Amino acid sequence: MYRQDVISARRVSEETGISRFRVRLFGPSGSGGRGDMAGFWGKDKAQGTTVSADFQHALMRQVMSTELLRIKVLICTAALLGVMIWITYFIEPGSMMRVWHGDLKPSYLYAVIVPFILFELWVHGSITRHMRQGRDLPVIRRYIGAFIETSMPTAALAIHIDNMGSVAALGFVAPFIYFIFIIASTLRLDFWLSTFTGFVAAAQLFWMAMYYRPEGSVDPEPVLFYHAARSVIVLICGILAGAVGMQLRRQFGASILAATARDRITNLFGQHVSPQVVERLMAEGASTESDIRRVAVMFVDFRSFTAGARTRTPREVVERLDGAFAVLVEVLDRHGGIVNKFLGDGFLALFGAPFETGDAARHAVAAAREMLAANERINETSSWPLRIGIGIHIGEVVAGSIGSPRRKEYTVIGDTVNFAARLEALNKEFDSQLLVSSAIRDALGDSCDEAISHGEVAIRGYDRPMTVWQLS
């Protein structure tokens, strides 16, 4: 917080003419980052509990979303079957009558299809309500729903047997409808629910084949082994569907966990490093090569801050800085700038790195003016008014992640950075708040007619004077 810390942070190598402003991503030097990363990955039990709760909630919503998809598939399938029955009945009534032995009445089948669709719509609405409330669907309701759904083909099979006879009905389409429900059960992402669906289908098919006989039936007695083998295959299909659903659930879980970890990394690093830098590092990896960019560099500093800090407690100092920084950084975000480094009672901001920004000079000046106005509004209600000094220059810099394989720092290097720092320091000499270079003045053109020239000014570290402009 003290002036010497700020000066140290801004220290420039006069021999090389290079200025470095680094963002430390990991732990203290010598630790190799291991200790910091261990703490980062969840030594804090409360934080780990939060991550686990977020993961479970996200997974629950994903499971319920696939459940809604399954319901839509079943509704569409039932509606399609209903349409196909009507079309076939009116186009080829003779064929339908032969298959049904002259007893076909489409109303029989619609007595199953329509209630089924209505039931699925009710389940869809129930799941949607639970999702809006952030609650999971009770497990018992899932099993009851699975039982009711899987019983629908059994009702259709009973109608078939009543009209076609047991042998013809068991060899017709009704038993195959069970497989629609078994396949769709994979979208439940629950091994035991799919297995339960297969078990209900197998048990009901076996019972219908062995024991359901309409009055006056002349069909031969059912063969136990024959129907048992068919039911076992149905059960195995349910188990396999459950295995597929379980694998899908694991993949969803892994994806959600990875996304949760990524968000956590971004949030944690984003409090110390610009979120844009974090995004670039995560997208391109730690081996991101340095590149040359044209960047508008802005230095911001609170004038006479150290003197005011001496008469206040550390808590008051931190709260005042945090409040001011929160407002200024929000202004930067709106104009496409990023804070590359906090420097005690000031910071370094960039427009055009790590991602290119069109018309960086105009955005930087607009942000600076809005920051000055915002600071004045803060001063009106604060017992500790602060005066800002801002320096802006635009030019080429070397930007990228630099360091050892075990530790990287996002660094901005170049004379552009040096000169912007020198401009900001000149605010004290001119009793000004916003100074820019000729490069910024030229980039703004006619929109910067109100700029006041201070002429050629001697700049520390430079052999010849430079023209400095003051903006209001």
matplotlib code that plots the C-alpha trace (Angstrom):
import matplotlib.pyplot as plt

x = [0.0, 2.9, 4.5, 7.8, 5.8, 4.3, 7.6, 9.1, 6.3, 7.0, 10.7, 12.2, 15.5, 17.2, 20.0, 17.8, 14.8, 12.5, 9.6, 7.9, 4.6, 3.9, 0.9, 1.8, -0.4, 0.8, 2.6, 5.7, 9.0, 10.6, 7.4, 6.9, 3.3, 2.5, 1.5, -0.7, -2.4, -3.1, -4.9, -6.5, -8.0, -10.0, -8.3, -11.0, -13.7, -16.5, -15.4, -15.3, -18.8, -20.0, -18.4, -19.9, -23.4, -23.1, -22.0, -24.9, -27.4, -26.0, -26.1, -29.6, -30.7, -29.0, -30.7, -34.1, -33.4, -32.8, -35.9, -37.9, -36.3, -37.3, -40.9, -41.1, -39.7, -42.4, -45.2, -44.1, -43.8, -47.3, -48.8, -47.0, -48.4, -51.9, -51.7, -50.3, -53.2, -55.8, -54.0, -53.7, -57.3, -58.7, -56.3, -56.2, -59.2, -59.4, -55.8, -56.4, -59.6, -57.8, -55.1, -57.6, -59.9, -62.7, -62.7, -60.6, -61.9, -59.4, -61.1, -59.7, -56.1, -56.9, -58.2, -54.5, -52.7, -54.7, -54.4, -50.7, -50.1, -52.0, -50.1, -46.7, -47.8, -48.6, -45.2, -43.5, -45.3, -44.3, -40.7, -40.7, -42.1, -39.5, -36.7, -38.0, -38.0, -34.5, -35.7, -35.2, -38.0, -38.6, -37.1, -40.3, -42.2, -39.7, -40.3, -44.0, -43.9, -41.7, -44.2, -47.2, -45.4, -44.2, -47.7, -49.1, -47.9, -49.4, -52.8, -52.4, -51.3, -54.4, -56.6, -54.6, -55.1, -58.9, -59.3, -56.6, -56.0, -52.9, -50.6, -51.3, -51.1, -47.8, -46.3, -47.6, -46.3, -47.5, -44.6, -42.1, -43.5, -41.8, -38.4, -39.4, -39.7, -36.5, -34.5, -36.0, -35.1, -31.4, -32.3, -33.2, -29.4, -30.2, -29.0, -31.6, -34.5, -33.7, -33.3, -36.6, -38.2, -36.8, -37.9, -41.5, -41.6, -40.3, -42.6, -45.7, -44.9, -44.3, -47.6, -49.6, -48.2, -48.6, -51.8, -53.9, -56.6, -59.8, -63.0, -63.5, -59.8, -58.8, -55.1, -52.7, -51.3, -48.2, -44.8, -43.0, -39.4, -40.4, -42.0, -39.4, -36.6, -38.4, -38.8, -35.2, -34.1, -36.3, -34.8, -31.3, -32.1, -33.3, -30.0, -28.0, -30.0, -29.2, -25.5, -25.6, -27.5, -25.0, -22.1, -23.9, -24.4, -20.7, -19.8, -22.3, -20.9, -17.3, -18.3, -20.1, -17.2, -14.7, -16.9, -17.3, -13.6, -13.0, -15.5, -13.8, -10.4, -11.7, -13.4, -10.4, -7.7, -10.0, -9.7, -6.0, -5.6, -7.8, -10.5, -9.5, -6.0, -7.4, -9.5, -6.6, -4.4, -7.0, -7.8, -4.2, -2.3, 0.7, 2.9, 1.3, 3.9, 4.6, 3.5, 3.7, 0.5, -0.5, -1.9, -3.2, -1.5, -3.1, -1.6, -3.9, -2.7, -4.3, -2.5, -1.3, -2.8, 0.1, -0.4, -4.1, -3.4, -1.1, -4.0, -6.4, -6.5, -5.5, -9.1, -10.2, -7.4, -8.4, -12.1, -11.5, -9.2, -11.6, -14.5, -12.7, -11.2, -14.6, -16.0, -13.0, -12.6, -16.3, -15.8, -12.8, -14.8, -17.5, -14.9, -13.1, -10.1, -8.5, -6.5, -3.2, -1.7, -2.7, 0.2, -0.5, -2.8, -3.0, -3.1, -2.0, -4.7, -4.5, -6.7, -5.8, -4.2, -4.5, -7.2, -7.2, -9.5, -10.6, -9.8, -8.0, -7.0, -10.5, -11.8, -8.9, -9.6, -13.4, -12.7, -10.4, -12.9, -15.6, -13.3, -12.6, -16.3, -17.1, -14.3, -15.8, -19.2, -17.5, -15.7, -19.0, -20.2, -16.8, -15.0, -11.7, -11.7, -9.1, -7.6, -6.7, -3.8, -4.0, -1.4, -2.2, 0.1, -0.4, 2.2, 3.6, 4.4, 5.5, 2.7, 2.5, 3.1, 6.8, 8.6, 9.8, 7.8, 6.6, 5.6, 4.3, 3.5, 1.5, 3.9, 3.6, 7.0, 8.1, 8.8, 5.1, 4.6, 7.5, 6.3, 2.7, 4.1, 6.2, 3.1, 1.1, 3.9, 3.8, 0.3, 1.9, 4.1, 1.2, -1.4, -3.5, -5.5, -5.3, -2.2, -1.8, 0.9, 1.0, 0.3, -3.0, -3.8, -3.2, -5.2, -8.2, -8.0, -10.7, -12.5, -9.7, -9.6, -9.9, -6.5, -4.1, -0.4, 2.3, 4.9, 8.0, 8.7, 11.8, 11.0, 13.1, 14.9, 14.5, 17.3, 15.0, 11.9, 8.4, 5.2, 2.6, -1.2, -3.7, -7.3, -10.2]
y = [0.0, 2.3, 4.5, 2.5, -0.6, 1.0, 2.4, -1.1, -2.6, -0.2, -0.4, -0.1, -1.4, 1.7, -0.3, -2.5, -0.2, -3.0, -2.9, -6.1, -6.4, -10.0, -11.9, -14.8, -17.8, -20.2, -20.3, -18.8, -19.3, -22.6, -24.5, -25.5, -24.7, -27.9, -26.6, -23.9, -26.3, -28.7, -26.0, -24.9, -28.3, -28.4, -28.7, -26.4, -28.8, -26.2, -25.2, -28.9, -29.4, -26.5, -27.9, -31.3, -29.7, -27.8, -30.9, -33.0, -30.2, -29.9, -33.7, -33.8, -31.2, -33.1, -36.3, -34.6, -33.0, -36.4, -37.7, -34.9, -36.0, -39.6, -38.5, -36.5, -39.5, -41.8, -39.2, -38.8, -42.5, -43.1, -40.4, -41.8, -45.2, -43.8, -42.0, -45.1, -47.2, -44.8, -44.5, -48.2, -48.8, -46.5, -47.4, -51.2, -52.1, -55.6, -56.5, -55.1, -57.2, -60.3, -59.8, -59.0, -61.8, -59.2, -57.8, -54.7, -51.6, -48.7, -47.3, -50.3, -49.2, -45.6, -46.6, -47.4, -44.7, -41.7, -42.4, -43.1, -39.8, -38.0, -39.8, -38.8, -35.2, -35.2, -36.7, -34.1, -31.3, -32.7, -33.0, -29.5, -28.1, -29.9, -28.5, -24.9, -25.5, -27.0, -30.3, -33.8, -36.2, -38.7, -42.1, -44.0, -41.9, -42.8, -46.5, -46.1, -44.2, -46.9, -49.6, -47.7, -46.9, -50.5, -51.8, -49.9, -52.5, -55.2, -53.5, -53.4, -57.0, -58.0, -56.3, -58.1, -61.5, -60.9, -60.2, -62.2, -65.1, -65.8, -67.3, -64.6, -61.8, -62.9, -63.2, -59.8, -56.3, -55.8, -57.7, -55.6, -52.4, -53.4, -52.8, -49.1, -48.5, -50.5, -48.5, -45.2, -46.1, -45.5, -41.8, -42.2, -42.6, -45.0, -48.7, -49.9, -48.1, -49.6, -53.0, -52.6, -51.6, -54.8, -56.9, -55.5, -56.1, -59.6, -60.6, -59.2, -60.7, -64.1, -63.8, -62.8, -65.7, -68.3, -67.4, -64.9, -66.7, -65.2, -67.3, -69.8, -69.8, -72.8, -72.0, -74.8, -74.8, -72.5, -74.0, -72.9, -73.0, -71.1, -68.1, -68.1, -67.8, -64.9, -63.1, -63.7, -62.0, -59.0, -58.9, -59.0, -56.1, -54.1, -54.8, -53.8, -50.6, -49.9, -50.4, -48.0, -45.5, -45.8, -45.2, -42.1, -40.9, -41.3, -39.3, -36.6, -36.5, -36.3, -33.4, -31.6, -32.1, -30.8, -27.8, -27.2, -27.4, -25.0, -22.5, -22.8, -22.2, -19.2, -17.8, -18.2, -17.1, -14.4, -12.8, -12.5, -12.5, -11.0, -13.4, -12.9, -14.0, -17.1, -17.9, -17.7, -19.8, -22.5, -22.4, -22.4, -24.0, -22.9, -23.0, -19.9, -18.1, -14.5, -12.3, -8.6, -6.7, -3.1, -2.3, 0.8, 0.8, 2.7, 3.4, 4.5, 5.8, 7.4, 10.6, 11.2, 7.9, 7.0, 10.2, 9.5, 5.9, 6.9, 8.3, 5.4, 1.7, -1.0, -2.1, 1.4, 1.5, -1.8, -1.0, 2.3, 0.8, -2.1, 0.2, 2.4, -0.5, -2.2, 0.9, 1.5, -2.1, -2.2, 0.8, -0.9, -4.1, -2.1, -0.6, -3.8, -3.2, -5.6, -5.1, -6.7, -5.9, -4.1, -2.0, -1.1, 2.0, 1.8, -0.6, -1.3, -1.8, -3.0, -2.5, -5.0, -7.8, -10.8, -10.4, -7.8, -4.9, -2.6, 1.1, 0.5, 4.1, 5.4, 2.7, 3.5, 7.3, 6.8, 4.5, 6.9, 9.8, 7.6, 6.5, 10.1, 10.9, 7.8, 8.7, 12.2, 10.7, 8.4, 11.4, 13.2, 10.6, 9.5, 10.9, 10.1, 11.7, 10.4, 12.0, 9.9, 10.2, 8.4, 8.0, 6.4, 5.4, 3.1, 1.1, -2.4, -4.6, -8.2, -10.0, -13.6, -16.2, -16.2, -18.4, -21.9, -25.0, -25.2, -21.6, -19.0, -15.3, -13.3, -10.5, -7.3, -6.0, -3.0, 0.7, 1.4, 0.2, 2.3, 5.5, 5.0, 4.7, 7.9, 9.8, 8.8, 10.1, 13.5, 14.1, 15.2, 17.7, 19.2, 18.9, 17.0, 13.8, 12.4, 12.6, 10.9, 10.5, 12.0, 8.5, 8.5, 12.1, 11.1, 8.0, 10.0, 12.6, 15.3, 13.8, 15.0, 18.7, 19.7, 18.2, 20.6, 20.3, 20.7, 20.8, 18.7, 17.4, 15.8, 12.2, 10.3, 7.5, 9.0, 10.8, 13.4, 15.2, 13.9, 15.8, 15.3, 16.0, 16.7, 15.6, 16.7]
z = [0.0, 0.6, -2.0, -2.0, -2.8, -5.8, -7.0, -6.6, -8.6, -11.4, -11.3, -14.8, -15.9, -17.3, -18.8, -21.0, -21.4, -20.6, -18.2, -16.9, -15.3, -14.2, -13.1, -10.8, -11.4, -8.8, -5.5, -4.0, -5.7, -4.8, -4.1, -7.7, -7.4, -5.7, -2.3, -3.9, -6.2, -3.4, -1.5, -4.8, -5.4, -2.3, 1.1, 2.3, 3.3, 3.0, -0.5, -1.5, -0.2, -2.3, -5.4, -4.7, -4.2, -7.4, -9.3, -7.9, -8.8, -12.3, -12.8, -11.5, -14.0, -16.8, -15.8, -15.7, -19.0, -20.6, -18.9, -20.6, -23.9, -23.3, -22.6, -25.8, -27.8, -26.3, -27.0, -30.6, -31.1, -29.6, -31.8, -34.9, -34.2, -33.8, -37.1, -38.9, -37.5, -38.9, -42.3, -42.7, -41.5, -44.2, -47.0, -46.5, -44.4, -45.9, -44.8, -41.3, -41.0, -42.1, -39.5, -36.8, -37.9, -38.6, -35.1, -35.6, -33.9, -33.8, -30.7, -28.8, -29.5, -28.9, -25.5, -24.7, -26.8, -25.6, -21.9, -22.4, -24.0, -21.3, -18.6, -20.3, -20.6, -16.9, -16.0, -18.3, -16.5, -13.1, -14.0, -15.4, -12.2, -10.1, -12.3, -11.9, -8.1, -8.2, -6.8, -8.0, -8.7, -5.9, -6.7, -5.9, -8.4, -11.1, -10.4, -10.4, -13.6, -15.2, -14.1, -15.5, -18.8, -19.3, -18.6, -21.6, -24.1, -21.9, -22.2, -26.0, -26.0, -24.0, -26.7, -29.4, -27.7, -27.2, -30.9, -32.6, -30.3, -28.1, -30.8, -33.4, -30.9, -29.4, -32.9, -33.9, -33.1, -29.5, -27.8, -29.7, -28.2, -25.0, -26.7, -27.4, -23.7, -22.9, -25.5, -24.3, -20.7, -21.5, -21.3, -17.7, -17.1, -14.3, -14.5, -12.0, -13.6, -17.0, -15.5, -13.7, -17.0, -18.6, -15.7, -15.8, -19.5, -19.2, -16.3, -17.9, -21.3, -19.7, -17.6, -20.7, -22.7, -20.1, -18.2, -20.2, -22.2, -23.5, -23.2, -26.0, -27.0, -29.2, -29.1, -27.9, -24.4, -24.1, -23.8, -20.7, -22.1, -25.3, -23.5, -20.7, -23.2, -24.9, -21.5, -20.6, -23.7, -22.9, -19.4, -20.8, -23.1, -20.1, -18.3, -21.4, -21.7, -18.1, -18.7, -21.6, -19.5, -16.7, -19.1, -20.4, -16.9, -16.1, -19.2, -18.3, -14.8, -16.1, -18.5, -15.7, -13.3, -15.9, -16.5, -12.8, -12.3, -15.2, -13.8, -10.4, -12.0, -13.9, -10.9, -8.6, -11.0, -12.3, -8.9, -9.3, -13.1, -15.7, -16.7, -20.3, -19.5, -17.8, -20.8, -23.1, -20.9, -20.6, -24.3, -25.6, -22.6, -20.7, -23.8, -25.3, -27.3, -26.9, -29.7, -30.7, -30.4, -30.8, -27.4, -25.6, -22.2, -19.3, -15.9, -13.1, -9.7, -6.7, -5.8, -2.3, -1.2, 1.1, 3.2, 3.6, 4.5, 7.4, 9.4, 8.8, 9.9, 7.5, 7.2, 6.2, 3.6, 2.1, 2.0, 0.4, -2.3, -2.9, -3.3, -5.8, -7.7, -8.0, -9.8, -12.0, -13.1, -14.0, -16.3, -17.9, -18.5, -20.3, -22.7, -23.4, -21.2, -18.7, -15.5, -16.1, -12.7, -9.5, -8.3, -4.7, -5.0, -8.8, -11.6, -15.2, -17.7, -21.3, -24.4, -27.1, -25.2, -24.7, -27.3, -30.1, -29.6, -32.5, -31.9, -28.7, -28.3, -28.4, -26.0, -23.5, -23.5, -23.2, -20.3, -18.6, -18.9, -17.4, -14.6, -13.7, -13.6, -11.6, -9.1, -8.6, -7.8, -5.2, -3.7, -3.2, -0.7, 0.8, 3.8, 2.0, -1.4, -3.8, -6.9, -9.9, -12.2, -15.6, -18.3, -21.7, -24.6, -27.6, -29.4, -29.9, -26.9, -26.5, -24.7, -23.6, -21.0, -20.0, -17.5, -16.7, -17.6, -14.0, -13.6, -16.1, -15.9, -18.3, -19.1, -21.1, -22.1, -24.2, -24.4, -24.8, -21.2, -19.9, -21.6, -20.3, -16.8, -17.2, -18.5, -15.5, -13.2, -15.0, -13.7, -10.4, -12.2, -14.3, -11.6, -14.1, -14.1, -17.7, -19.9, -23.2, -25.8, -29.3, -30.6, -28.7, -29.8, -33.5, -33.2, -31.9, -34.6, -34.7, -31.7, -29.5, -30.4, -26.8, -26.0, -24.4, -25.4, -22.8, -25.5, -25.5, -22.0, -20.7, -19.8, -17.3, -19.0, -22.5, -24.5, -26.1, -25.0, -25.9, -26.6, -23.8, -24.2, -21.4, -21.7, -19.6]

ax = plt.figure().add_subplot(projection="3d")
ax.plot(x, y, z, "-o")
ax.set_aspect("equal")
plt.show()
